[in-house]
Amino acid sequence: MVKVIWTKRAFQQFERAIRYIRDEQGLYYAKIVHAKILESVGNLERYPKIGVLEPVLIHKKSEYRFLVV
């Protein structure tokens, strides 16, 4: 199992997206999206190869991956 590390910017964008969905669609849908994103993070921690390699960080020693939810 690996550890997913959220950058400050990524976490702020996550919070902003959830607030936007809450304001535009309601709390019910915001909770659904919130849960789906956190579920995907959990899946990425358990199965780290499911994410797409981040091309901008390909030169790093570690693999950096991302998921689109």
PyMOL Python script that loads the backbone (N, CA, C, O; Angstrom):
from pymol import cmd

cmd.read_pdbstr("""\
ATOM      1  N   MET A   1       0.849  -1.180   0.000  1.00  0.00           N
ATOM      2  CA  MET A   1       0.000   0.000   0.000  1.00  0.00           C
ATOM      3  C   MET A   1       0.892   1.239   0.000  1.00  0.00           C
ATOM      4  O   MET A   1       1.944   1.265   0.638  1.00  0.00           O
ATOM      5  N   VAL A   2       0.458   2.246  -0.715  1.00  0.00           N
ATOM      6  CA  VAL A   2       1.193   3.504  -0.798  1.00  0.00           C
ATOM      7  C   VAL A   2       0.396   4.594  -0.096  1.00  0.00           C
ATOM      8  O   VAL A   2      -0.752   4.392   0.298  1.00  0.00           O
ATOM      9  N   LYS A   3       1.018   5.731   0.049  1.00  0.00           N
ATOM     10  CA  LYS A   3       0.354   6.872   0.679  1.00  0.00           C
ATOM     11  C   LYS A   3       0.135   7.947  -0.377  1.00  0.00           C
ATOM     12  O   LYS A   3       1.066   8.343  -1.078  1.00  0.00           O
ATOM     13  N   VAL A   4      -1.104   8.414  -0.482  1.00  0.00           N
ATOM     14  CA  VAL A   4      -1.418   9.513  -1.392  1.00  0.00           C
ATOM     15  C   VAL A   4      -1.135  10.816  -0.651  1.00  0.00           C
ATOM     16  O   VAL A   4      -1.616  11.032   0.462  1.00  0.00           O
ATOM     17  N   ILE A   5      -0.361  11.663  -1.276  1.00  0.00           N
ATOM     18  CA  ILE A   5      -0.020  12.955  -0.673  1.00  0.00           C
ATOM     19  C   ILE A   5      -0.723  14.045  -1.470  1.00  0.00           C
ATOM     20  O   ILE A   5      -0.503  14.199  -2.672  1.00  0.00           O
ATOM     21  N   TRP A   6      -1.565  14.789  -0.785  1.00  0.00           N
ATOM     22  CA  TRP A   6      -2.271  15.907  -1.410  1.00  0.00           C
ATOM     23  C   TRP A   6      -1.411  17.153  -1.292  1.00  0.00           C
ATOM     24  O   TRP A   6      -0.941  17.484  -0.204  1.00  0.00           O
ATOM     25  N   THR A   7      -1.204  17.837  -2.394  1.00  0.00           N
ATOM     26  CA  THR A   7      -0.554  19.140  -2.304  1.00  0.00           C
ATOM     27  C   THR A   7      -1.567  20.121  -1.719  1.00  0.00           C
ATOM     28  O   THR A   7      -2.774  19.882  -1.754  1.00  0.00           O
ATOM     29  N   LYS A   8      -1.066  21.208  -1.189  1.00  0.00           N
ATOM     30  CA  LYS A   8      -1.951  22.232  -0.630  1.00  0.00           C
ATOM     31  C   LYS A   8      -2.915  22.726  -1.707  1.00  0.00           C
ATOM     32  O   LYS A   8      -4.107  22.900  -1.453  1.00  0.00           O
ATOM     33  N   ARG A   9      -2.397  22.945  -2.889  1.00  0.00           N
ATOM     34  CA  ARG A   9      -3.219  23.433  -3.995  1.00  0.00           C
ATOM     35  C   ARG A   9      -4.300  22.423  -4.378  1.00  0.00           C
ATOM     36  O   ARG A   9      -5.451  22.794  -4.609  1.00  0.00           O
ATOM     37  N   ALA A  10      -3.923  21.149  -4.444  1.00  0.00           N
ATOM     38  CA  ALA A  10      -4.895  20.117  -4.809  1.00  0.00           C
ATOM     39  C   ALA A  10      -6.011  20.042  -3.776  1.00  0.00           C
ATOM     40  O   ALA A  10      -7.184  19.929  -4.132  1.00  0.00           O
ATOM     41  N   PHE A  11      -5.650  20.103  -2.503  1.00  0.00           N
ATOM     42  CA  PHE A  11      -6.665  20.033  -1.458  1.00  0.00           C
ATOM     43  C   PHE A  11      -7.578  21.257  -1.501  1.00  0.00           C
ATOM     44  O   PHE A  11      -8.787  21.138  -1.298  1.00  0.00           O
ATOM     45  N   GLN A  12      -7.006  22.424  -1.763  1.00  0.00           N
ATOM     46  CA  GLN A  12      -7.832  23.630  -1.871  1.00  0.00           C
ATOM     47  C   GLN A  12      -8.790  23.536  -3.057  1.00  0.00           C
ATOM     48  O   GLN A  12      -9.944  23.954  -2.959  1.00  0.00           O
ATOM     49  N   GLN A  13      -8.317  22.992  -4.167  1.00  0.00           N
ATOM     50  CA  GLN A  13      -9.180  22.825  -5.333  1.00  0.00           C
ATOM     51  C   GLN A  13     -10.291  21.815  -5.050  1.00  0.00           C
ATOM     52  O   GLN A  13     -11.428  21.995  -5.485  1.00  0.00           O
ATOM     53  N   PHE A  14      -9.958  20.769  -4.329  1.00  0.00           N
ATOM     54  CA  PHE A  14     -10.947  19.774  -3.929  1.00  0.00           C
ATOM     55  C   PHE A  14     -12.034  20.431  -3.081  1.00  0.00           C
ATOM     56  O   PHE A  14     -13.224  20.249  -3.336  1.00  0.00           O
ATOM     57  N   GLU A  15     -11.621  21.188  -2.082  1.00  0.00           N
ATOM     58  CA  GLU A  15     -12.588  21.881  -1.226  1.00  0.00           C
ATOM     59  C   GLU A  15     -13.431  22.860  -2.030  1.00  0.00           C
ATOM     60  O   GLU A  15     -14.641  22.953  -1.822  1.00  0.00           O
ATOM     61  N   ARG A  16     -12.806  23.587  -2.942  1.00  0.00           N
ATOM     62  CA  ARG A  16     -13.520  24.567  -3.758  1.00  0.00           C
ATOM     63  C   ARG A  16     -14.540  23.876  -4.668  1.00  0.00           C
ATOM     64  O   ARG A  16     -15.650  24.376  -4.850  1.00  0.00           O
ATOM     65  N   ALA A  17     -14.169  22.742  -5.230  1.00  0.00           N
ATOM     66  CA  ALA A  17     -15.086  22.000  -6.097  1.00  0.00           C
ATOM     67  C   ALA A  17     -16.291  21.500  -5.307  1.00  0.00           C
ATOM     68  O   ALA A  17     -17.422  21.583  -5.786  1.00  0.00           O
ATOM     69  N   ILE A  18     -16.064  20.989  -4.117  1.00  0.00           N
ATOM     70  CA  ILE A  18     -17.163  20.496  -3.289  1.00  0.00           C
ATOM     71  C   ILE A  18     -18.087  21.647  -2.901  1.00  0.00           C
ATOM     72  O   ILE A  18     -19.308  21.494  -2.924  1.00  0.00           O
ATOM     73  N   ARG A  19     -17.518  22.795  -2.546  1.00  0.00           N
ATOM     74  CA  ARG A  19     -18.348  23.961  -2.213  1.00  0.00           C
ATOM     75  C   ARG A  19     -19.181  24.402  -3.420  1.00  0.00           C
ATOM     76  O   ARG A  19     -20.359  24.732  -3.282  1.00  0.00           O
ATOM     77  N   TYR A  20     -18.561  24.405  -4.595  1.00  0.00           N
ATOM     78  CA  TYR A  20     -19.267  24.807  -5.819  1.00  0.00           C
ATOM     79  C   TYR A  20     -20.443  23.866  -6.080  1.00  0.00           C
ATOM     80  O   TYR A  20     -21.556  24.320  -6.348  1.00  0.00           O
ATOM     81  N   ILE A  21     -20.199  22.570  -6.004  1.00  0.00           N
ATOM     82  CA  ILE A  21     -21.264  21.597  -6.233  1.00  0.00           C
ATOM     83  C   ILE A  21     -22.364  21.772  -5.196  1.00  0.00           C
ATOM     84  O   ILE A  21     -23.547  21.707  -5.532  1.00  0.00           O
ATOM     85  N   ARG A  22     -21.991  21.990  -3.949  1.00  0.00           N
ATOM     86  CA  ARG A  22     -22.983  22.210  -2.891  1.00  0.00           C
ATOM     87  C   ARG A  22     -23.847  23.431  -3.201  1.00  0.00           C
ATOM     88  O   ARG A  22     -25.070  23.392  -3.066  1.00  0.00           O
ATOM     89  N   ASP A  23     -23.195  24.510  -3.616  1.00  0.00           N
ATOM     90  CA  ASP A  23     -23.924  25.752  -3.887  1.00  0.00           C
ATOM     91  C   ASP A  23     -24.797  25.663  -5.133  1.00  0.00           C
ATOM     92  O   ASP A  23     -25.881  26.245  -5.175  1.00  0.00           O
ATOM     93  N   GLU A  24     -24.329  24.932  -6.156  1.00  0.00           N
ATOM     94  CA  GLU A  24     -25.056  24.860  -7.423  1.00  0.00           C
ATOM     95  C   GLU A  24     -26.066  23.708  -7.485  1.00  0.00           C
ATOM     96  O   GLU A  24     -27.137  23.851  -8.075  1.00  0.00           O
ATOM     97  N   GLN A  25     -25.726  22.577  -6.881  1.00  0.00           N
ATOM     98  CA  GLN A  25     -26.563  21.388  -7.005  1.00  0.00           C
ATOM     99  C   GLN A  25     -27.163  20.917  -5.685  1.00  0.00           C
ATOM    100  O   GLN A  25     -28.124  20.147  -5.676  1.00  0.00           O
ATOM    101  N   GLY A  26     -26.604  21.373  -4.584  1.00  0.00           N
ATOM    102  CA  GLY A  26     -27.127  20.981  -3.284  1.00  0.00           C
ATOM    103  C   GLY A  26     -26.181  20.065  -2.519  1.00  0.00           C
ATOM    104  O   GLY A  26     -25.253  19.481  -3.078  1.00  0.00           O
ATOM    105  N   LEU A  27     -26.444  19.965  -1.252  1.00  0.00           N
ATOM    106  CA  LEU A  27     -25.606  19.186  -0.341  1.00  0.00           C
ATOM    107  C   LEU A  27     -25.582  17.697  -0.707  1.00  0.00           C
ATOM    108  O   LEU A  27     -24.546  17.044  -0.584  1.00  0.00           O
ATOM    109  N   TYR A  28     -26.706  17.173  -1.148  1.00  0.00           N
ATOM    110  CA  TYR A  28     -26.789  15.755  -1.496  1.00  0.00           C
ATOM    111  C   TYR A  28     -25.740  15.388  -2.551  1.00  0.00           C
ATOM    112  O   TYR A  28     -24.995  14.423  -2.378  1.00  0.00           O
ATOM    113  N   TYR A  29     -25.685  16.154  -3.637  1.00  0.00           N
ATOM    114  CA  TYR A  29     -24.736  15.864  -4.712  1.00  0.00           C
ATOM    115  C   TYR A  29     -23.296  16.158  -4.296  1.00  0.00           C
ATOM    116  O   TYR A  29     -22.372  15.462  -4.717  1.00  0.00           O
ATOM    117  N   ALA A  30     -23.107  17.165  -3.486  1.00  0.00           N
ATOM    118  CA  ALA A  30     -21.764  17.466  -2.983  1.00  0.00           C
ATOM    119  C   ALA A  30     -21.236  16.291  -2.163  1.00  0.00           C
ATOM    120  O   ALA A  30     -20.062  15.936  -2.266  1.00  0.00           O
ATOM    121  N   LYS A  31     -22.093  15.697  -1.361  1.00  0.00           N
ATOM    122  CA  LYS A  31     -21.673  14.533  -0.558  1.00  0.00           C
ATOM    123  C   LYS A  31     -21.327  13.342  -1.441  1.00  0.00           C
ATOM    124  O   LYS A  31     -20.380  12.609  -1.158  1.00  0.00           O
ATOM    125  N   ILE A  32     -22.090  13.150  -2.508  1.00  0.00           N
ATOM    126  CA  ILE A  32     -21.811  12.038  -3.430  1.00  0.00           C
ATOM    127  C   ILE A  32     -20.441  12.221  -4.086  1.00  0.00           C
ATOM    128  O   ILE A  32     -19.635  11.291  -4.112  1.00  0.00           O
ATOM    129  N   VAL A  33     -20.182  13.407  -4.609  1.00  0.00           N
ATOM    130  CA  VAL A  33     -18.898  13.673  -5.273  1.00  0.00           C
ATOM    131  C   VAL A  33     -17.757  13.558  -4.271  1.00  0.00           C
ATOM    132  O   VAL A  33     -16.717  12.978  -4.583  1.00  0.00           O
ATOM    133  N   HIS A  34     -17.938  14.099  -3.082  1.00  0.00           N
ATOM    134  CA  HIS A  34     -16.931  14.013  -2.023  1.00  0.00           C
ATOM    135  C   HIS A  34     -16.580  12.553  -1.744  1.00  0.00           C
ATOM    136  O   HIS A  34     -15.406  12.185  -1.686  1.00  0.00           O
ATOM    137  N   ALA A  35     -17.607  11.733  -1.572  1.00  0.00           N
ATOM    138  CA  ALA A  35     -17.394  10.309  -1.277  1.00  0.00           C
ATOM    139  C   ALA A  35     -16.696   9.594  -2.434  1.00  0.00           C
ATOM    140  O   ALA A  35     -15.808   8.773  -2.205  1.00  0.00           O
ATOM    141  N   LYS A  36     -17.089   9.898  -3.677  1.00  0.00           N
ATOM    142  CA  LYS A  36     -16.475   9.244  -4.837  1.00  0.00           C
ATOM    143  C   LYS A  36     -14.987   9.597  -4.959  1.00  0.00           C
ATOM    144  O   LYS A  36     -14.163   8.742  -5.281  1.00  0.00           O
ATOM    145  N   ILE A  37     -14.665  10.837  -4.704  1.00  0.00           N
ATOM    146  CA  ILE A  37     -13.262  11.246  -4.786  1.00  0.00           C
ATOM    147  C   ILE A  37     -12.449  10.552  -3.697  1.00  0.00           C
ATOM    148  O   ILE A  37     -11.370  10.027  -3.973  1.00  0.00           O
ATOM    149  N   LEU A  38     -12.949  10.543  -2.478  1.00  0.00           N
ATOM    150  CA  LEU A  38     -12.209   9.892  -1.393  1.00  0.00           C
ATOM    151  C   LEU A  38     -12.117   8.383  -1.613  1.00  0.00           C
ATOM    152  O   LEU A  38     -11.112   7.771  -1.251  1.00  0.00           O
ATOM    153  N   GLU A  39     -13.142   7.777  -2.198  1.00  0.00           N
ATOM    154  CA  GLU A  39     -13.092   6.356  -2.534  1.00  0.00           C
ATOM    155  C   GLU A  39     -12.001   6.094  -3.577  1.00  0.00           C
ATOM    156  O   GLU A  39     -11.263   5.112  -3.485  1.00  0.00           O
ATOM    157  N   SER A  40     -11.913   6.978  -4.560  1.00  0.00           N
ATOM    158  CA  SER A  40     -10.883   6.834  -5.591  1.00  0.00           C
ATOM    159  C   SER A  40      -9.485   6.983  -5.013  1.00  0.00           C
ATOM    160  O   SER A  40      -8.561   6.285  -5.432  1.00  0.00           O
ATOM    161  N   VAL A  41      -9.322   7.888  -4.053  1.00  0.00           N
ATOM    162  CA  VAL A  41      -8.030   8.042  -3.378  1.00  0.00           C
ATOM    163  C   VAL A  41      -7.680   6.749  -2.645  1.00  0.00           C
ATOM    164  O   VAL A  41      -6.539   6.291  -2.699  1.00  0.00           O
ATOM    165  N   GLY A  42      -8.654   6.167  -1.966  1.00  0.00           N
ATOM    166  CA  GLY A  42      -8.429   4.891  -1.288  1.00  0.00           C
ATOM    167  C   GLY A  42      -8.035   3.795  -2.259  1.00  0.00           C
ATOM    168  O   GLY A  42      -7.141   3.000  -1.972  1.00  0.00           O
ATOM    169  N   ASN A  43      -8.701   3.748  -3.416  1.00  0.00           N
ATOM    170  CA  ASN A  43      -8.345   2.759  -4.441  1.00  0.00           C
ATOM    171  C   ASN A  43      -6.929   2.983  -4.947  1.00  0.00           C
ATOM    172  O   ASN A  43      -6.188   2.025  -5.168  1.00  0.00           O
ATOM    173  N   LEU A  44      -6.555   4.227  -5.129  1.00  0.00           N
ATOM    174  CA  LEU A  44      -5.206   4.543  -5.600  1.00  0.00           C
ATOM    175  C   LEU A  44      -4.159   4.116  -4.566  1.00  0.00           C
ATOM    176  O   LEU A  44      -3.073   3.665  -4.930  1.00  0.00           O
ATOM    177  N   GLU A  45      -4.483   4.258  -3.288  1.00  0.00           N
ATOM    178  CA  GLU A  45      -3.550   3.819  -2.242  1.00  0.00           C
ATOM    179  C   GLU A  45      -3.386   2.302  -2.254  1.00  0.00           C
ATOM    180  O   GLU A  45      -2.279   1.795  -2.069  1.00  0.00           O
ATOM    181  N   ARG A  46      -4.478   1.580  -2.469  1.00  0.00           N
ATOM    182  CA  ARG A  46      -4.417   0.113  -2.480  1.00  0.00           C
ATOM    183  C   ARG A  46      -3.845  -0.434  -3.795  1.00  0.00           C
ATOM    184  O   ARG A  46      -3.138  -1.442  -3.805  1.00  0.00           O
ATOM    185  N   TYR A  47      -4.159   0.240  -4.888  1.00  0.00           N
ATOM    186  CA  TYR A  47      -3.731  -0.216  -6.217  1.00  0.00           C
ATOM    187  C   TYR A  47      -3.054   0.952  -6.940  1.00  0.00           C
ATOM    188  O   TYR A  47      -3.655   1.569  -7.819  1.00  0.00           O
ATOM    189  N   PRO A  48      -1.831   1.249  -6.579  1.00  0.00           N
ATOM    190  CA  PRO A  48      -1.178   2.465  -7.077  1.00  0.00           C
ATOM    191  C   PRO A  48      -0.962   2.507  -8.585  1.00  0.00           C
ATOM    192  O   PRO A  48      -0.737   3.587  -9.131  1.00  0.00           O
ATOM    193  N   LYS A  49      -1.020   1.405  -9.256  1.00  0.00           N
ATOM    194  CA  LYS A  49      -0.790   1.397 -10.712  1.00  0.00           C
ATOM    195  C   LYS A  49      -2.036   1.761 -11.504  1.00  0.00           C
ATOM    196  O   LYS A  49      -1.961   1.870 -12.728  1.00  0.00           O
ATOM    197  N   ILE A  50      -3.200   1.956 -10.840  1.00  0.00           N
ATOM    198  CA  ILE A  50      -4.408   2.297 -11.587  1.00  0.00           C
ATOM    199  C   ILE A  50      -4.399   3.744 -12.061  1.00  0.00           C
ATOM    200  O   ILE A  50      -5.116   4.101 -12.995  1.00  0.00           O
ATOM    201  N   GLY A  51      -3.601   4.558 -11.429  1.00  0.00           N
ATOM    202  CA  GLY A  51      -3.538   5.957 -11.837  1.00  0.00           C
ATOM    203  C   GLY A  51      -2.705   6.135 -13.088  1.00  0.00           C
ATOM    204  O   GLY A  51      -1.878   5.290 -13.432  1.00  0.00           O
ATOM    205  N   VAL A  52      -2.937   7.244 -13.759  1.00  0.00           N
ATOM    206  CA  VAL A  52      -2.178   7.592 -14.959  1.00  0.00           C
ATOM    207  C   VAL A  52      -0.885   8.287 -14.525  1.00  0.00           C
ATOM    208  O   VAL A  52      -0.902   9.135 -13.633  1.00  0.00           O
ATOM    209  N   LEU A  53       0.230   7.925 -15.158  1.00  0.00           N
ATOM    210  CA  LEU A  53       1.488   8.591 -14.838  1.00  0.00           C
ATOM    211  C   LEU A  53       1.386  10.076 -15.171  1.00  0.00           C
ATOM    212  O   LEU A  53       0.879  10.460 -16.225  1.00  0.00           O
ATOM    213  N   GLU A  54       1.872  10.890 -14.263  1.00  0.00           N
ATOM    214  CA  GLU A  54       1.860  12.347 -14.460  1.00  0.00           C
ATOM    215  C   GLU A  54       3.018  12.705 -15.380  1.00  0.00           C
ATOM    216  O   GLU A  54       4.174  12.610 -14.968  1.00  0.00           O
ATOM    217  N   PRO A  55       2.739  13.114 -16.621  1.00  0.00           N
ATOM    218  CA  PRO A  55       3.818  13.371 -17.582  1.00  0.00           C
ATOM    219  C   PRO A  55       4.752  14.511 -17.171  1.00  0.00           C
ATOM    220  O   PRO A  55       5.929  14.502 -17.531  1.00  0.00           O
ATOM    221  N   VAL A  56       4.251  15.469 -16.438  1.00  0.00           N
ATOM    222  CA  VAL A  56       5.081  16.605 -16.020  1.00  0.00           C
ATOM    223  C   VAL A  56       6.147  16.157 -15.007  1.00  0.00           C
ATOM    224  O   VAL A  56       7.203  16.778 -14.895  1.00  0.00           O
ATOM    225  N   LEU A  57       5.860  15.076 -14.276  1.00  0.00           N
ATOM    226  CA  LEU A  57       6.779  14.617 -13.226  1.00  0.00           C
ATOM    227  C   LEU A  57       7.481  13.318 -13.594  1.00  0.00           C
ATOM    228  O   LEU A  57       8.019  12.640 -12.719  1.00  0.00           O
ATOM    229  N   ILE A  58       7.483  12.964 -14.861  1.00  0.00           N
ATOM    230  CA  ILE A  58       8.070  11.698 -15.314  1.00  0.00           C
ATOM    231  C   ILE A  58       9.575  11.627 -15.032  1.00  0.00           C
ATOM    232  O   ILE A  58      10.126  10.535 -14.897  1.00  0.00           O
ATOM    233  N   HIS A  59      10.235  12.769 -14.942  1.00  0.00           N
ATOM    234  CA  HIS A  59      11.680  12.817 -14.716  1.00  0.00           C
ATOM    235  C   HIS A  59      12.068  12.526 -13.256  1.00  0.00           C
ATOM    236  O   HIS A  59      13.249  12.333 -12.967  1.00  0.00           O
ATOM    237  N   LYS A  60      11.112  12.492 -12.352  1.00  0.00           N
ATOM    238  CA  LYS A  60      11.386  12.256 -10.929  1.00  0.00           C
ATOM    239  C   LYS A  60      11.711  10.786 -10.683  1.00  0.00           C
ATOM    240  O   LYS A  60      11.348   9.919 -11.479  1.00  0.00           O
ATOM    241  N   LYS A  61      12.400  10.512  -9.569  1.00  0.00           N
ATOM    242  CA  LYS A  61      12.728   9.131  -9.217  1.00  0.00           C
ATOM    243  C   LYS A  61      11.487   8.332  -8.853  1.00  0.00           C
ATOM    244  O   LYS A  61      11.368   7.167  -9.232  1.00  0.00           O
ATOM    245  N   SER A  62      10.575   8.937  -8.133  1.00  0.00           N
ATOM    246  CA  SER A  62       9.331   8.270  -7.748  1.00  0.00           C
ATOM    247  C   SER A  62       8.319   8.414  -8.871  1.00  0.00           C
ATOM    248  O   SER A  62       8.405   9.324  -9.696  1.00  0.00           O
ATOM    249  N   GLU A  63       7.351   7.490  -8.887  1.00  0.00           N
ATOM    250  CA  GLU A  63       6.252   7.595  -9.851  1.00  0.00           C
ATOM    251  C   GLU A  63       5.164   8.471  -9.244  1.00  0.00           C
ATOM    252  O   GLU A  63       4.784   8.294  -8.086  1.00  0.00           O
ATOM    253  N   TYR A  64       4.677   9.398 -10.019  1.00  0.00           N
ATOM    254  CA  TYR A  64       3.567  10.245  -9.611  1.00  0.00           C
ATOM    255  C   TYR A  64       2.395   9.934 -10.538  1.00  0.00           C
ATOM    256  O   TYR A  64       2.531   9.968 -11.762  1.00  0.00           O
ATOM    257  N   ARG A  65       1.248   9.632  -9.943  1.00  0.00           N
ATOM    258  CA  ARG A  65       0.083   9.235 -10.718  1.00  0.00           C
ATOM    259  C   ARG A  65      -1.120  10.070 -10.296  1.00  0.00           C
ATOM    260  O   ARG A  65      -1.138  10.668  -9.221  1.00  0.00           O
ATOM    261  N   PHE A  66      -2.115  10.094 -11.162  1.00  0.00           N
ATOM    262  CA  PHE A  66      -3.334  10.820 -10.840  1.00  0.00           C
ATOM    263  C   PHE A  66      -4.542  10.087 -11.376  1.00  0.00           C
ATOM    264  O   PHE A  66      -4.428   9.252 -12.273  1.00  0.00           O
ATOM    265  N   LEU A  67      -5.691  10.400 -10.829  1.00  0.00           N
ATOM    266  CA  LEU A  67      -6.975   9.883 -11.297  1.00  0.00           C
ATOM    267  C   LEU A  67      -7.887  11.056 -11.603  1.00  0.00           C
ATOM    268  O   LEU A  67      -7.809  12.100 -10.955  1.00  0.00           O
ATOM    269  N   VAL A  68      -8.735  10.884 -12.576  1.00  0.00           N
ATOM    270  CA  VAL A  68      -9.772  11.864 -12.859  1.00  0.00           C
ATOM    271  C   VAL A  68     -11.089  11.247 -12.415  1.00  0.00           C
ATOM    272  O   VAL A  68     -11.455  10.161 -12.863  1.00  0.00           O
ATOM    273  N   VAL A  69     -11.798  11.938 -11.537  1.00  0.00           N
ATOM    274  CA  VAL A  69     -13.065  11.431 -11.015  1.00  0.00           C
ATOM    275  C   VAL A  69     -14.164  12.366 -11.476  1.00  0.00           C
ATOM    276  O   VAL A  69     -15.334  12.147 -11.159  1.00  0.00           O
TER     277      VAL A  69
END
""", "prot")
cmd.dss("prot")
cmd.show_as("cartoon", "prot")
cmd.util.cbc("prot")
cmd.orient("prot")
